Amino acid sequence: MSLPEPSPLFFSRLRLEYIPRIMLIEGQAYPEPWTYNMFRQELENECSYFCAMFQNDLMVGYGGFWLLLDEAHITRVTVIPELRGQGLARKLMFHLLEAAVDHGAVVARLEVRESNAPALALYERLGFLREGRRKAYYQRSNEDAIVMAKKLVSGM
Ligand SMILES: CC(C)(COP(=O)(O)OP(=O)(O)OC[C@H]1O[C@@H](n2cnc3c(N)ncnc32)[C@H](O)[C@@H]1OP(=O)(O)O)[C@@H](O)C(=O)NCCC(=O)NCCS
């Protein structure tokens, strides 16, 4: 007997009405969560690409980047706790990197908490390389950030 195909994913650009649900996920996902106003600003920031990921009618994750000249600076990559470990973050990242290329980015860059093993493994698996470290980047914990980058356009 074959297993049923997982429901397809649907990506939708950020809307004001998504923010309350995002805030619930955000609070569980990050030690230094973004505030409501930070998400609101994403709606107005012309450099921002931010989207929510849905499976059926359920928001299962969200993520985004800021387009800074030809760099896509990844700001958020989040999957709901109940559905982690099923490849959803990888699909979200594919979507973000494709959108970044469509917007003219030639490189994607991000910071990740040194102790965030799942995220470090995710980005390494996607071909991101470690570039350096920002000392005590996370203010509450004083933890270092690892800076990672991936070329999006071959021949650079
Ligand atoms: C990091 C996060 C987005 C991963 O989401 P996910 O949907 O579970 O990840 P995926 O199932 O797509 O996994 C893709 C790859 O990531 C790595 N990975 C994911 N979870 C992992 C874990 N718990 N331990 C080790 N590696 C892990 C693996 O390399 C995996 O590939 P593989 O299954 O082929 O080995 C999720 O844990 C999350 O939302 N965390 C809280 C928010 C956060 O820290 N975001 C990153 C900010 S920098």
The ligand as an SDF file (V2000), in Angstrom:
LIG
                    3D

 48 50  0  0  0  0  0  0  0  0999 V2000
   15.1600   25.3800   11.6670 C   0  0  0  0  0  0  0  0  0  0  0  0
   13.7690   24.9650   11.1840 C   0  0  0  0  0  0  0  0  0  0  0  0
   13.2190   26.0580   10.2620 C   0  0  0  0  0  0  0  0  0  0  0  0
   13.8690   23.6220   10.4260 C   0  0  0  0  0  0  0  0  0  0  0  0
   12.5800   23.3040    9.9430 O   0  0  0  0  0  0  0  0  0  0  0  0
   12.1880   21.8200    9.4810 P   0  0  0  0  0  0  0  0  0  0  0  0
   10.9470   21.9280    8.6590 O   0  0  0  0  0  0  0  0  0  0  0  0
   12.1540   20.9270   10.6540 O   0  0  0  0  0  0  0  0  0  0  0  0
   13.4490   21.4030    8.5650 O   0  0  0  0  0  0  0  0  0  0  0  0
   13.4010   20.3260    7.3900 P   0  0  0  0  0  0  0  0  0  0  0  0
   12.5530   19.1610    7.8280 O   0  0  0  0  0  0  0  0  0  0  0  0
   13.0750   20.9960    6.1050 O   0  0  0  0  0  0  0  0  0  0  0  0
   14.9180   19.8290    7.3790 O   0  0  0  0  0  0  0  0  0  0  0  0
   15.8010   20.1810    6.3410 C   0  0  0  0  0  0  0  0  0  0  0  0
   17.2150   19.8840    6.8170 C   0  0  0  0  0  0  0  0  0  0  0  0
   17.5000   20.6480    7.9710 O   0  0  0  0  0  0  0  0  0  0  0  0
   18.2860   19.8820    8.8940 C   0  0  0  0  0  0  0  0  0  0  0  0
   17.5260   19.7050   10.1310 N   0  0  0  0  0  0  0  0  0  0  0  0
   16.2560   20.0670   10.3690 C   0  0  0  0  0  0  0  0  0  0  0  0
   15.9160   19.7860   11.6400 N   0  0  0  0  0  0  0  0  0  0  0  0
   17.0090   19.2280   12.2110 C   0  0  0  0  0  0  0  0  0  0  0  0
   17.3030   18.7530   13.5130 C   0  0  0  0  0  0  0  0  0  0  0  0
   16.3930   18.7820   14.5050 N   0  0  0  0  0  0  0  0  0  0  0  0
   18.5580   18.2800   13.7610 N   0  0  0  0  0  0  0  0  0  0  0  0
   19.4960   18.2630   12.7940 C   0  0  0  0  0  0  0  0  0  0  0  0
   19.2680   18.7020   11.5310 N   0  0  0  0  0  0  0  0  0  0  0  0
   18.0490   19.1790   11.2570 C   0  0  0  0  0  0  0  0  0  0  0  0
   18.5730   18.5820    8.2160 C   0  0  0  0  0  0  0  0  0  0  0  0
   19.7920   18.7210    7.5010 O   0  0  0  0  0  0  0  0  0  0  0  0
   17.4370   18.4530    7.2400 C   0  0  0  0  0  0  0  0  0  0  0  0
   17.7590   17.7180    6.0970 O   0  0  0  0  0  0  0  0  0  0  0  0
   17.6630   16.1020    6.1100 P   0  0  0  0  0  0  0  0  0  0  0  0
   16.3210   15.7810    6.6880 O   0  0  0  0  0  0  0  0  0  0  0  0
   17.7800   15.7520    4.6690 O   0  0  0  0  0  0  0  0  0  0  0  0
   18.7890   15.6700    6.9570 O   0  0  0  0  0  0  0  0  0  0  0  0
   12.8010   24.7360   12.3960 C   0  0  0  0  0  0  0  0  0  0  0  0
   13.4380   23.9050   13.3420 O   0  0  0  0  0  0  0  0  0  0  0  0
   12.3580   26.0160   13.0670 C   0  0  0  0  0  0  0  0  0  0  0  0
   11.3620   26.6540   12.6690 O   0  0  0  0  0  0  0  0  0  0  0  0
   13.0860   26.4200   14.1520 N   0  0  0  0  0  0  0  0  0  0  0  0
   12.7490   27.6380   14.9130 C   0  0  0  0  0  0  0  0  0  0  0  0
   13.0250   28.8900   14.1170 C   0  0  0  0  0  0  0  0  0  0  0  0
   14.4800   28.9680   13.7030 C   0  0  0  0  0  0  0  0  0  0  0  0
   15.3940   28.7370   14.4920 O   0  0  0  0  0  0  0  0  0  0  0  0
   14.7030   29.3120   12.4190 N   0  0  0  0  0  0  0  0  0  0  0  0
   16.0370   29.5060   11.8710 C   0  0  0  0  0  0  0  0  0  0  0  0
   16.5080   30.8850   12.1560 C   0  0  0  0  0  0  0  0  0  0  0  0
   18.1780   31.1440   11.6180 S   0  0  0  0  0  0  0  0  0  0  0  0
  1  2  1  0
  2  3  1  0
  2  4  1  0
  2 36  1  0
  4  5  1  0
  5  6  1  0
  6  7  2  0
  6  8  1  0
  6  9  1  0
  9 10  1  0
 10 11  2  0
 10 12  1  0
 10 13  1  0
 13 14  1  0
 14 15  1  0
 15 16  1  0
 15 30  1  0
 16 17  1  0
 17 18  1  0
 17 28  1  0
 18 19  1  0
 18 27  1  0
 19 20  2  0
 20 21  1  0
 21 22  1  0
 21 27  2  0
 22 23  1  0
 22 24  2  0
 24 25  1  0
 25 26  2  0
 26 27  1  0
 28 29  1  0
 28 30  1  0
 30 31  1  0
 31 32  1  0
 32 33  2  0
 32 34  1  0
 32 35  1  0
 36 37  1  0
 36 38  1  0
 38 39  2  0
 38 40  1  0
 40 41  1  0
 41 42  1  0
 42 43  1  0
 43 44  2  0
 43 45  1  0
 45 46  1  0
 46 47  1  0
 47 48  1  0
M  END
$$$$
